[in-house]
Amino acid sequence: MSSTSPGAPHHSAVLDALDRGAADHLNWLKRVHAALLFGDPTPLPAPDPPDALLAWAEAPDLSPTVVEERLDAVLRLYGAHHDMRTKAARLMEGAARGETISPADYESFMVAVEGYGHHTRLVDSLLRQSLAETDPLTGVASRRFFLELLNREIGRSQRTDQSVALMMCDLDFFKRVNDTYGHATGDLVLRHFTDLAQRTLREIDVIGRVGGEE
C-alpha cells in the first residue's frame, strides 16, 4: 500500500495547516491574557486544530502501526486542546463575574497550554518524518524509505523462509512526454500512473518511486 491514499491530504499541506494553527493559537493566547489582565469578558474560543490532521492520521499508510501512531498523537492533541479550552473558558467566566483569578486556576490553565504545545510538537515531528519518507510528487514512498522497507522485507523473508516479491515498473519513452508536452504534463502522467498502481495494490503491498519514472 502506498504512503498516501487518493484523497488523503499531502504531508506538506497538513504541515502548513499545523503551522498556521500554531500562529492562530499564539494570537488566541495573547488575547486571553489581555482579556484577563484588562477585564474584557468577550468569549474567546480557542482555534480548533486543522481538520486535515484527522484526515492525514486516518489515511491508509505503509503499515497499521504507522496509522495507529498517527491517530494516537492526533487524538491526544485534540484531548489537550479540549482541556486547554475548558480551563480558559472557566477563567474567562470568572473574570466576567469580577472574580479574582486564583494562582492555582491560572497554573492549571498554563499547564494545559504547555500540554497542548507538547502534543502539537509531537504531531509536527511525525509530519516532518512522513514528509522525509514520501516522494513529494507522487505521494508514495521515497527512494530512501522504499529501499529501507525493501531491506527490512528481505531480512524478514530470510528469517521466516518465506518468499518476497518485487516488481519494477519503468515508463517507456517517458522522456518524449517531457520533451513534447513539457515537464508539467510529465508530472501529471507520473501521478496518474501512481493512482492506477495504487488501485491494484493489496493492503500488505508497498509502492515507492525509486527513479525519475521508475
trRosetta pair geometry for C-beta under 8 A, 3 or more apart (Angstrom, degrees):
i j d omega theta_ij theta_ji phi_ij phi_ji
1 60 5.6 -88 172 147 141 119
1 61 7.3 96 110 116 119 16
1 62 6.6 -178 81 -115 88 35
1 198 7.8 56 -152 -148 57 83
1 201 5.6 154 -92 126 48 132
1 202 7.4 -87 -55 101 83 41
1 203 5.4 1 -48 -148 129 41
1 204 7.4 87 -14 18 94 7
1 205 5.7 107 -33 70 48 68
1 206 6.6 -18 45 -91 45 47
1 207 7.4 -77 148 7 13 90
2 5 7.1 145 71 -81 101 46
2 60 8.0 76 62 102 65 102
2 62 7.8 -57 155 -80 19 72
2 139 6.7 61 154 113 127 88
2 140 4.5 -77 -146 -111 106 87
2 141 7.2 -145 -150 -16 62 77
2 194 7.4 88 -109 179 154 100
2 197 7.9 101 -59 102 124 99
2 198 5.0 -48 -5 -109 133 107
2 201 6.9 141 -24 31 81 162
2 206 7.6 115 -90 -156 34 45
2 207 4.7 -32 -86 53 85 110
3 61 6.0 17 -149 -150 54 72
3 62 5.4 -9 -96 -47 75 99
3 130 7.3 159 175 -162 121 91
3 133 6.6 -179 -128 118 154 100
3 134 5.1 -150 106 -105 148 96
3 139 6.5 -154 76 156 90 65
3 140 5.6 127 20 -152 94 34
3 141 5.2 128 -32 -64 122 64
3 145 7.9 43 -70 108 145 146
4 8 4.5 -152 -168 74 89 127
4 10 6.9 -9 -115 -105 165 56
4 11 7.7 -125 -74 -32 126 86
4 59 6.0 -5 -146 149 62 145
4 61 7.8 6 -81 -106 38 67
4 134 7.0 56 -27 -138 109 133
4 139 4.0 -68 42 170 131 117
4 140 7.3 -112 29 -76 82 41
5 8 4.5 95 53 -20 74 119
5 59 4.9 -160 22 -165 103 96
5 60 4.8 81 -54 40 124 95
5 198 7.3 151 -133 177 55 139
6 195 6.1 66 -86 -133 119 98
6 198 6.7 153 -35 98 96 148
7 59 8.0 -176 90 -114 76 110
8 55 6.4 173 -140 151 62 92
8 56 6.5 100 -177 -111 96 49
8 59 3.4 60 -117 -117 135 147
8 60 7.8 -126 -54 38 143 63
8 139 7.8 142 73 -173 105 139
9 13 5.1 -117 178 83 101 121
9 14 5.1 115 113 -57 124 97
9 17 8.0 -13 165 1 154 141
9 52 4.5 -2 5 -157 172 109
9 55 5.4 85 -2 99 106 121
9 56 5.3 -62 60 -69 103 91
9 59 7.8 -146 32 -41 61 142
10 13 4.6 86 63 7 86 106
10 14 7.1 -161 90 -6 43 86
10 136 7.9 65 -171 -152 129 63
10 139 6.3 -107 -111 -101 90 107
11 14 5.8 -60 -151 38 32 109
11 15 6.2 33 153 -21 67 107
11 56 7.1 106 -102 -143 56 128
11 127 5.8 157 -168 -165 92 77
11 130 4.6 -166 -116 109 139 110
11 131 4.4 -168 122 -80 136 75
11 134 5.6 142 3 37 138 152
12 15 5.4 -52 -146 36 34 114
12 16 6.4 39 153 -21 65 101
12 131 6.0 93 -69 -120 74 119
12 136 7.0 34 -22 -133 135 101
13 16 5.7 -49 -150 33 33 113
13 17 6.5 33 150 -18 63 104
13 52 6.6 -118 120 -167 96 160
14 17 5.5 -53 -150 36 35 113
14 18 6.3 37 150 -21 66 103
14 50 6.9 165 -151 100 67 142
14 52 4.7 -154 -108 128 81 119
14 53 6.3 122 -160 -88 111 52
14 56 4.6 29 -94 -59 159 152
14 127 5.9 -143 101 -129 109 126
15 18 5.6 -51 -147 35 33 112
15 19 6.5 36 151 -21 64 102
15 124 7.2 89 -134 -139 85 71
15 127 4.7 156 -83 149 93 136
15 128 6.9 95 -113 -70 135 66
15 131 6.5 -4 -35 -57 147 137
16 19 5.6 -52 -150 34 32 113
16 20 6.5 30 152 -16 65 104
17 20 5.8 -53 -149 37 33 110
17 21 6.3 37 150 -22 64 107
17 50 3.7 94 147 -127 119 161
17 52 4.9 108 40 39 166 131
17 53 7.4 -142 100 -46 125 80
18 21 5.4 -53 -147 37 33 116
18 22 6.5 39 151 -25 64 100
18 49 7.9 2 -114 -161 75 87
18 50 6.0 -100 -71 10 54 132
18 53 6.9 93 -79 -80 99 108
18 120 7.1 156 -172 -164 106 91
18 123 6.6 -160 -128 112 144 114
18 124 5.9 179 135 -90 146 84
18 127 6.5 -164 10 -10 153 166
19 22 5.7 -49 -152 29 33 113
19 23 6.9 31 150 -16 63 101
20 23 5.7 -53 -154 35 36 111
20 24 6.4 36 149 -18 67 105
20 50 7.5 86 66 -74 100 121
21 24 5.5 -52 -146 38 35 112
21 25 6.2 41 152 -24 66 103
21 47 6.4 -166 -147 116 75 123
21 49 6.0 53 -165 -138 155 49
21 50 5.1 -114 -49 -36 135 92
21 120 7.9 -154 105 -135 113 123
22 25 5.5 -50 -148 32 32 115
22 26 6.6 34 153 -20 63 101
22 120 6.3 128 -93 171 100 145
23 26 5.8 -52 -151 32 33 111
23 27 6.6 32 152 -16 64 105
24 27 5.8 -55 -151 38 34 111
24 28 6.3 36 151 -21 66 106
24 47 4.1 -13 134 25 127 168
25 28 5.6 -54 -148 35 32 113
25 29 6.3 33 153 -21 66 105
25 46 7.1 27 -123 -165 77 95
25 47 6.1 -117 -72 51 61 110
25 116 7.4 -163 -157 132 143 130
25 120 7.7 -106 12 -81 169 161
26 29 5.7 -52 -147 34 32 112
26 30 6.6 34 153 -19 64 103
27 30 5.8 -52 -151 34 32 112
27 31 6.5 30 152 -18 64 106
28 31 5.7 -59 -152 37 32 110
28 32 6.4 36 151 -23 67 103
28 44 6.3 153 -158 159 84 112
28 46 5.5 106 156 -127 156 60
28 47 5.7 -151 -44 -4 142 93
29 32 5.6 -48 -148 31 34 114
29 33 6.6 30 155 -14 64 104
29 113 6.6 88 -117 -137 127 132
30 33 6.0 -59 -153 39 31 107
30 34 6.3 31 152 -19 66 108
31 34 5.5 -52 -144 38 34 112
31 35 6.1 36 155 -22 66 105
31 44 5.3 179 113 -136 118 151
32 35 5.7 -56 -149 35 29 111
32 36 6.4 23 155 -15 64 108
32 44 5.6 -153 -79 81 75 145
32 88 5.6 -68 -129 -149 143 116
32 91 7.6 65 -177 86 109 131
32 92 7.3 -88 -141 -69 87 107
33 36 5.7 -55 -143 39 32 108
33 37 6.0 26 159 -15 67 111
34 37 5.9 -60 -142 42 28 106
34 38 5.8 -16 174 18 67 116
34 40 6.9 5 122 29 85 126
35 38 6.9 -73 -127 54 18 82
35 39 7.6 -97 -179 82 51 9
35 40 4.3 -91 -128 71 74 92
35 41 7.1 126 -175 -85 109 18
35 42 6.4 -119 -119 49 128 80
35 44 6.3 -159 -17 -16 155 135
35 92 6.6 5 121 -118 136 96
35 95 6.8 115 137 107 89 159
36 91 6.2 -22 -97 151 125 118
36 92 7.4 -96 -75 -91 86 61
36 95 5.5 -124 -120 -84 64 151
36 101 6.5 18 -165 -39 118 153
39 95 6.7 -164 -127 174 48 105
41 92 6.7 120 -154 179 62 84
41 95 6.0 -175 -101 106 79 92
41 96 3.5 93 -142 -103 129 89
43 89 7.6 17 -142 -123 94 86
43 92 6.5 106 -115 141 55 151
44 88 7.2 -85 80 153 95 127
44 92 6.7 -174 28 -95 89 150
45 85 6.9 21 -158 -148 66 117
46 81 6.5 -170 112 -170 137 87
46 84 6.2 82 -77 107 168 104
46 85 4.3 -120 21 -94 125 96
46 88 6.3 117 -47 38 110 154
48 51 7.7 39 117 -56 123 71
48 81 7.2 80 -139 165 51 150
49 53 5.4 -35 145 18 114 150
49 74 7.7 165 132 -160 154 83
49 77 5.8 87 -89 132 158 117
49 78 6.2 -102 22 -87 139 71
49 81 5.8 -119 -30 -57 104 158
50 53 5.1 116 76 -23 84 95
51 54 6.6 -54 -172 31 50 102
51 55 6.8 41 141 -11 75 110
52 55 5.4 -61 -151 44 44 113
52 56 5.8 48 152 -24 75 106
53 56 5.8 -58 -150 37 28 111
53 57 6.2 24 155 -18 65 109
53 74 5.1 162 151 -134 108 120
53 77 7.3 -82 163 78 155 145
53 123 6.7 -2 -143 -171 122 144
54 57 5.5 -54 -143 38 33 111
54 58 6.0 19 161 -10 68 112
54 74 6.0 156 -91 154 58 146
55 58 6.2 -63 -139 44 25 101
55 59 6.5 44 156 -45 61 99
56 59 5.9 -42 -152 6 29 117
56 70 7.0 -121 122 -180 83 138
56 74 7.8 157 73 -76 92 145
56 127 7.6 16 151 -105 155 97
57 67 7.3 105 170 -159 59 64
57 70 4.1 -173 -135 136 77 106
57 71 4.8 127 162 -83 116 55
57 73 7.4 -157 -114 62 125 87
57 74 4.2 -91 -59 0 157 149
57 75 8.0 172 152 -29 163 77
58 67 7.3 54 -139 -159 28 105
58 71 6.6 74 -79 -90 63 106
59 67 7.7 -145 77 -113 46 101
60 67 7.0 -37 -133 -79 34 135
60 203 7.3 -108 -156 -131 133 88
61 66 4.4 -106 108 94 140 124
61 67 4.9 175 24 -60 112 84
61 70 7.3 122 -26 -1 153 140
62 66 5.7 56 54 10 82 152
62 141 6.6 72 -90 -73 131 116
62 149 7.0 -106 -173 -103 136 146
62 206 5.9 39 -143 -117 94 105
63 66 5.0 102 61 0 80 98
63 67 7.4 -147 98 0 47 85
64 67 5.5 -55 -150 39 41 113
64 68 6.1 43 152 -22 71 105
65 68 5.7 -54 -147 36 30 112
65 69 6.3 32 153 -21 64 106
66 69 5.7 -54 -149 34 31 112
66 70 6.4 29 154 -17 65 105
67 70 5.8 -56 -150 37 31 110
67 71 6.2 27 156 -17 66 108
68 71 5.9 -56 -144 39 29 109
68 72 6.2 31 158 -21 64 108
69 72 5.9 -55 -148 35 27 111
69 73 6.5 24 156 -17 62 108
69 126 7.0 180 130 -123 105 133
70 73 5.9 -61 -152 37 30 109
70 74 6.2 20 157 -14 68 109
70 126 6.0 158 -105 161 76 148
71 74 5.9 -59 -143 40 30 105
71 75 5.9 26 161 -16 67 111
72 75 6.1 -58 -141 40 25 107
72 76 6.3 26 158 -19 62 109
73 76 5.9 -58 -150 36 27 111
73 77 6.5 31 150 -22 62 105
73 119 7.0 163 -172 -165 70 85
73 122 5.2 -147 -146 124 113 111
73 123 5.1 154 144 -85 117 74
73 126 5.7 155 57 -13 170 152
74 77 5.4 -52 -153 33 35 115
74 78 6.6 36 150 -19 66 101
74 123 6.1 87 -85 -110 64 124
75 78 5.5 -47 -148 35 37 113
75 79 6.4 39 151 -20 64 103
76 79 5.5 -51 -148 36 34 114
76 80 6.3 35 153 -19 65 104
76 119 5.1 -152 117 -131 97 131
76 122 7.6 -9 82 73 129 145
77 80 5.8 -54 -147 37 31 109
77 81 6.3 35 151 -23 64 105
77 116 7.3 78 -155 -148 67 65
77 119 4.2 180 -92 137 68 120
77 120 6.2 102 -131 -74 116 54
77 122 7.6 -154 -65 64 102 104
77 123 5.5 -2 -56 -36 147 137
78 81 5.5 -52 -149 33 32 115
78 82 6.5 34 153 -20 65 103
79 82 5.7 -52 -150 33 33 111
79 83 6.5 32 153 -18 65 105
80 83 5.7 -53 -148 37 34 113
80 84 6.3 33 154 -18 66 107
80 112 7.0 163 -169 -168 73 71
80 115 4.6 -152 -140 126 116 99
80 116 4.3 168 138 -89 112 61
80 118 7.5 -150 -130 59 163 88
80 119 4.7 165 12 17 151 144
81 84 5.8 -57 -147 38 29 110
81 85 6.2 27 156 -18 65 110
81 116 5.7 95 -81 -123 54 116
82 85 5.8 -57 -144 39 28 109
82 86 6.2 30 157 -22 64 108
83 86 5.9 -55 -147 34 27 111
83 87 6.5 18 159 -11 62 109
83 112 4.8 -148 124 -138 98 116
83 115 6.8 -15 80 82 136 141
83 116 7.7 -163 66 -59 95 96
84 87 6.2 -62 -149 40 28 105
84 88 6.2 29 154 -20 65 109
84 109 7.4 85 -146 -161 64 66
84 112 4.1 167 -92 142 66 109
84 113 5.6 105 -131 -79 120 50
84 115 7.2 -164 -59 66 103 98
84 116 4.7 -17 -36 -40 148 136
85 88 5.7 -54 -145 36 30 113
85 89 6.3 33 155 -22 64 106
86 89 5.8 -55 -152 34 29 112
86 90 6.6 31 151 -21 63 104
87 90 5.5 -48 -149 32 36 115
87 91 6.6 37 153 -17 65 102
87 105 7.6 176 -165 -175 96 77
87 108 5.8 -147 -141 119 139 97
87 109 4.3 -177 137 -102 122 75
87 112 5.0 151 29 12 145 158
88 91 5.8 -55 -153 36 33 110
88 92 6.3 31 152 -18 67 109
88 109 6.2 108 -75 -145 58 117
88 112 8.0 -132 -34 90 82 137
89 92 5.6 -56 -145 39 32 111
89 93 6.2 34 156 -22 66 105
90 93 5.9 -52 -146 33 29 110
90 94 6.6 28 155 -16 61 106
90 105 6.9 -127 116 -162 117 119
90 109 7.9 -151 63 -79 102 110
91 94 5.8 -59 -153 37 31 110
91 95 6.3 30 152 -19 67 107
91 101 6.0 30 -146 -120 95 120
91 105 6.2 154 -89 144 89 116
91 106 7.0 87 -112 -92 132 64
91 109 5.8 2 -37 -72 138 152
92 95 5.6 -53 -146 37 33 112
92 96 6.3 37 153 -23 65 104
93 96 5.6 -52 -149 32 32 114
93 97 6.7 22 154 -11 63 106
94 97 5.9 -63 -152 41 33 104
94 99 4.1 -75 -176 63 88 124
94 101 6.3 121 104 -91 133 71
94 105 7.5 36 13 138 163 165
95 98 7.6 47 -177 -73 34 19
95 99 6.9 -88 -72 54 27 75
95 101 6.8 -4 -71 -57 89 106
101 105 5.9 -123 -169 76 78 119
101 106 5.4 76 150 -56 119 108
102 105 4.6 90 60 6 89 101
102 106 7.0 -162 89 -4 46 86
103 106 5.8 -60 -146 41 32 110
103 107 6.0 34 156 -22 68 108
104 107 5.7 -55 -145 37 28 111
104 108 6.3 32 154 -22 63 106
105 108 5.6 -52 -149 34 31 114
105 109 6.5 34 151 -20 63 104
106 109 5.6 -53 -153 34 34 113
106 110 6.4 28 153 -15 67 106
107 110 5.8 -57 -146 39 32 107
107 111 6.4 38 153 -23 65 103
108 111 5.7 -50 -149 32 31 114
108 112 6.7 33 150 -18 61 104
109 112 5.6 -57 -156 35 33 113
109 113 6.5 36 147 -21 66 102
110 113 5.2 -44 -146 32 40 116
110 114 6.4 41 153 -18 66 101
111 114 5.7 -53 -149 38 32 111
111 115 6.4 37 149 -23 63 105
112 115 5.5 -51 -147 34 33 115
112 116 6.5 36 153 -20 64 101
113 116 5.8 -53 -152 34 31 111
113 117 6.5 31 150 -17 63 106
114 117 5.6 -53 -149 38 34 113
114 118 6.3 41 151 -25 66 103
115 118 5.5 -50 -148 31 33 115
115 119 6.5 23 157 -10 65 105
116 119 6.1 -59 -148 41 30 103
116 120 6.2 35 152 -23 64 108
117 120 5.5 -53 -146 34 31 115
117 121 6.5 32 156 -19 64 103
118 121 6.0 -58 -156 34 29 109
118 122 6.7 30 149 -20 63 104
119 122 5.4 -46 -147 32 40 115
119 123 6.5 39 154 -16 67 101
120 123 5.9 -56 -151 38 32 108
120 124 6.2 36 149 -22 65 108
121 124 5.3 -51 -144 37 34 117
121 125 6.4 40 154 -24 65 102
122 125 5.7 -52 -152 31 30 113
122 126 6.7 29 151 -16 63 103
123 126 5.7 -53 -151 36 36 111
123 127 6.3 38 151 -21 66 105
124 127 5.7 -54 -149 35 31 113
124 128 6.4 27 155 -16 65 106
125 128 5.9 -55 -146 37 30 107
125 129 6.3 33 153 -20 64 106
126 129 5.6 -54 -148 36 32 113
126 130 6.3 33 153 -20 65 105
127 130 5.6 -55 -149 36 31 111
127 131 6.3 35 151 -24 65 104
128 131 5.4 -46 -145 31 34 116
128 132 6.6 36 154 -19 63 102
129 132 5.9 -56 -154 34 32 110
129 133 6.5 19 152 -11 65 112
130 133 5.7 -66 -147 43 32 106
130 134 5.9 21 158 -19 69 121
131 134 6.0 -68 -139 39 26 107
131 136 7.9 29 -164 -87 80 90
132 142 7.3 -82 152 12 45 151
132 145 7.6 129 120 -55 72 121
133 141 6.4 -43 162 -139 83 73
133 142 5.8 -154 -179 17 30 106
133 144 7.8 -110 -122 82 54 94
133 145 4.0 89 -150 -85 80 157
134 139 6.2 -16 -174 -152 116 40
134 140 7.2 158 -150 89 72 17
134 141 6.8 -74 -109 -115 48 30
134 142 5.9 53 93 -35 5 93
134 145 7.6 -9 -53 28 35 153
135 138 4.9 11 97 45 125 91
135 139 6.7 -48 72 8 81 13
135 140 5.5 5 31 62 117 66
135 141 6.9 44 -13 99 95 22
135 142 4.9 150 -61 -92 66 61
135 143 7.6 81 -81 -22 105 66
135 208 7.2 134 -24 -163 121 66
135 209 4.3 42 -74 39 165 126
136 139 8.0 20 -164 -68 17 48
137 187 5.9 -120 -156 -146 120 98
137 190 6.2 15 136 103 127 136
137 191 6.8 -120 156 -68 82 91
137 209 7.5 -20 61 25 103 176
138 190 5.9 -94 -77 142 108 102
138 191 5.9 -168 -113 -101 67 60
138 194 4.3 161 -159 -72 113 162
138 209 5.3 126 35 -44 140 138
139 194 7.1 133 49 143 89 149
140 146 7.9 35 137 -73 97 122
140 194 6.0 -145 -25 -149 121 123
140 198 7.8 -150 -83 -75 111 105
140 207 4.8 -68 -148 108 138 92
140 208 5.4 -173 136 -113 108 33
140 209 5.5 119 71 -20 111 89
141 145 4.7 -128 -169 94 97 109
141 146 4.1 128 114 -69 122 86
141 149 6.6 -50 -157 8 164 141
141 206 6.4 16 -10 175 144 102
141 207 6.8 162 18 95 96 44
141 208 3.5 -52 75 -100 102 99
141 209 7.3 174 78 17 55 63
142 145 4.8 81 54 17 84 102
142 146 6.6 -151 87 -10 36 91
142 208 6.8 -27 67 -158 14 106
142 209 7.0 -35 -128 59 34 87
143 146 5.9 -59 -142 37 24 110
143 147 6.3 19 162 -15 62 108
143 208 6.8 134 -94 154 33 118
143 209 6.6 -65 -58 99 74 61
143 210 4.7 103 -118 -131 89 53
143 211 7.4 85 -95 -52 125 43
144 147 6.2 -62 -152 37 25 106
144 148 6.6 28 150 -20 62 106
145 148 5.4 -51 -151 33 36 116
145 149 6.4 35 151 -18 66 104
145 208 6.9 -166 84 -122 83 133
146 149 5.7 -55 -151 37 33 110
146 150 6.2 36 150 -23 66 105
146 206 7.0 163 -132 141 81 116
146 208 2.8 162 -90 124 139 177
146 209 7.5 174 -24 41 149 35
146 210 6.0 -108 79 -74 144 92
147 150 5.3 -48 -142 35 35 116
147 151 6.4 38 157 -19 65 102
147 208 7.9 -141 -29 109 54 162
147 210 7.2 101 -53 -118 95 111
148 151 6.0 -55 -151 36 28 109
148 152 6.4 30 150 -20 62 108
149 152 5.5 -55 -150 35 33 115
149 153 6.4 32 153 -19 66 105
149 206 5.5 -126 138 155 149 168
149 208 7.3 161 44 -41 129 139
150 153 5.7 -55 -149 36 31 109
150 154 6.4 33 153 -20 66 104
150 166 7.0 49 -136 -104 115 127
151 154 5.6 -50 -145 35 33 112
151 155 6.4 35 154 -19 64 105
152 155 5.8 -56 -153 36 30 112
152 156 6.4 28 151 -17 64 106
153 156 5.6 -52 -145 37 34 111
153 157 6.2 40 152 -24 65 104
153 164 5.1 133 147 -141 107 147
153 206 7.9 -151 -47 24 143 136
154 157 5.6 -52 -148 34 31 115
154 158 6.5 31 153 -18 63 104
154 164 6.2 -126 -91 50 51 156
155 158 5.8 -55 -150 35 32 109
155 159 6.4 29 154 -18 65 106
156 159 5.7 -56 -147 37 33 111
156 160 6.1 4 164 4 69 114
156 162 7.8 -29 129 55 83 107
156 164 7.7 104 74 -70 91 131
157 160 6.5 -71 -138 51 23 91
157 161 7.7 72 169 -104 55 6
157 162 5.5 -109 -136 75 67 68
157 163 6.5 15 -148 -163 120 12
157 164 4.2 -90 -71 -23 144 114
158 161 7.5 22 -168 -73 26 45
168 210 7.9 -58 -130 43 98 136
168 214 6.4 -11 -171 -166 95 106
169 193 7.9 -171 129 166 139 125
169 197 7.3 -143 22 -97 161 135
169 214 6.8 157 83 -152 53 55
170 211 7.7 0 -114 67 92 132
170 213 6.3 79 -160 106 61 90
170 214 4.9 -15 -98 -100 79 85
171 174 4.3 77 101 -67 108 118
171 189 7.4 119 -166 140 163 120
171 190 7.7 -118 -9 -95 155 72
171 193 6.6 -84 -79 -89 128 169
171 213 4.2 -91 41 167 105 122
171 214 7.9 -141 8 -74 73 42
173 176 4.6 -12 171 14 92 124
173 177 7.3 105 125 -23 77 84
174 177 5.5 -44 -164 23 50 114
174 178 7.0 43 145 -12 71 101
174 186 6.8 89 175 -143 91 108
174 189 7.4 179 -139 105 94 143
174 212 7.3 169 102 120 143 106
174 213 4.1 172 5 -86 174 168
175 178 5.8 -56 -155 40 40 109
175 179 6.0 34 151 -17 72 111
176 179 5.7 -58 -140 43 30 108
176 180 5.7 17 165 -11 68 115
177 180 6.3 -64 -139 44 21 100
177 181 5.7 -35 -177 35 62 112
177 185 6.3 -137 167 111 95 104
177 186 4.9 129 111 -95 109 83
177 189 5.7 -18 170 -9 161 161
178 181 7.3 -72 -113 58 13 72
178 182 6.8 -36 -159 149 50 12
178 183 5.2 27 -141 -88 99 62
178 185 7.6 178 -101 70 42 88
178 186 4.2 5 -80 -55 82 145
181 185 3.7 -53 126 60 118 159
181 186 7.1 152 78 -42 100 71
182 185 5.2 95 67 10 79 100
182 186 7.1 -137 107 -4 44 91
183 186 5.0 -51 -147 38 42 119
183 187 6.3 50 153 -25 69 97
184 187 5.7 -47 -154 29 32 114
184 188 6.9 35 146 -19 61 101
185 188 5.5 -49 -153 32 39 114
185 189 6.6 43 148 -22 66 100
186 189 5.5 -50 -151 31 36 114
186 190 6.6 35 152 -18 66 103
187 190 5.7 -54 -151 35 34 111
187 191 6.4 30 153 -16 67 105
188 191 5.8 -56 -147 39 32 108
188 192 6.1 32 155 -20 67 108
189 192 5.7 -56 -145 37 29 110
189 193 6.2 29 156 -18 65 106
190 193 5.8 -53 -145 37 29 110
190 194 6.4 33 153 -21 63 106
190 209 7.9 48 -176 -117 120 136
190 213 6.7 -121 -97 -118 105 72
191 194 5.6 -53 -150 35 32 114
191 195 6.5 35 152 -21 65 102
192 195 5.7 -51 -151 32 33 112
192 196 6.6 33 151 -17 64 103
193 196 5.6 -54 -152 36 35 112
193 197 6.3 34 151 -19 67 105
194 197 5.7 -55 -147 37 32 111
194 198 6.3 37 154 -25 66 104
194 207 7.4 144 -149 136 83 140
194 209 7.7 -38 -94 -66 122 111
195 198 5.7 -51 -148 31 31 114
195 199 6.9 33 155 -23 61 102
196 199 6.0 -56 -158 27 32 111
196 200 7.3 18 152 -12 62 107
197 200 6.1 -69 -160 36 37 105
197 201 6.8 44 149 -39 69 104
197 207 5.8 130 129 -129 125 153
198 201 5.8 -50 -153 12 37 118
198 207 6.7 -115 -86 27 69 155
201 205 4.1 -135 -162 74 100 135
201 207 6.2 -100 -79 -33 148 117
202 205 4.8 106 53 -13 73 106
209 214 7.2 123 -162 86 60 56
210 214 5.2 -53 68 104 86 108
211 214 3.6 41 45 33 111 112
